[in-house]
Amino acid sequence: MAYCQKNEKSRMKLLVVYGDEAYCLRLCECLKEMDAFCVEEPLFDASAAIARAKVAMPDIVIADMQLSGMEAMELLDSLRRECGAKTVACSSVHNESAALTAMQHGADYFVAKPIPPERLAYMVLVNYEPERAAALLQTRRETELAERVSKRLLQLGIMPKKKGFNYLKCALSYMCVNAVRGGLTTDVYPYVGEQFCTAPKNVDRCIRHAIEQAWLSGSIEKQHEMFGYTVTATKGKPTNSEFIYTVLEHLKNEADT
């Protein structure tokens, strides 16, 4: 069954032909996960690729140059003649002469094998769908940041079931990537409130409650490690501001290492 659906007309159609079946299938999975291309059913034979190209008319072909039954340059010539697709030639022979010859026979890009399928898929995305690549990179960065923030909060005893956990996660993620000009009460809390449809005062209150509960039942070792003198019998728990800015500093230092 073909991977490419009829309602995906707005996307570039992509065909993968590769001798290593397991690699080919994984590469197609990576491309599908990116949600940027209309990916045809993978093929493992040069003759089948030419026949499919005539019918499917792909915009892009990722082609293994070491396929049995057909010379690499003959495959490139046939793809250019039959569908005019932009071809990414993947070859285990990687030198300047091989690259130039492939380009002369219609290759758009020349890639040296072996290359991880995830890396090849991302390279294709960057070169043919740069806007989608930028959006994917941004999403990945946001996901990684959210995971790092959650990990820090959990280490300090802030429990996910508390509203304050989500408010702190949102506030710290926001502050990691944005310049905060007005402080917590005039900038950060209103922003968090908008995301959760609640008042800034409620954000402040829930964060304070989450910190109080963490200092009653959380890891004293982890709290001392991050806050030092603020966790003492006389000083008590950190204020919302102390907590947020201290965790923020650790997150930024962690990102720089």
Protein Blocks (a to p, Z undefined) as FASTA:
>chain_A
ZZbdfklmmpccdddddfblmlmmmmmmmmmmnopaccddddfbfklmmmmmmmnopabd
cddfkbghiafklmmmmmmmmnopacddddfbdcfklmmmmmmnopabdcdddddfklmm
mmmmmmmmmmlmmmmmmmmmmmmmmmmmmmmmmmnopafklmklmmmmmmmmmmmmpccf
kbjmlmmmmmmmmmnopafklmmmmmmmmmmmmmmmmcfklmmmmnmmmlcfklopadfk
lmmmmmmmmmmmmmmZZ
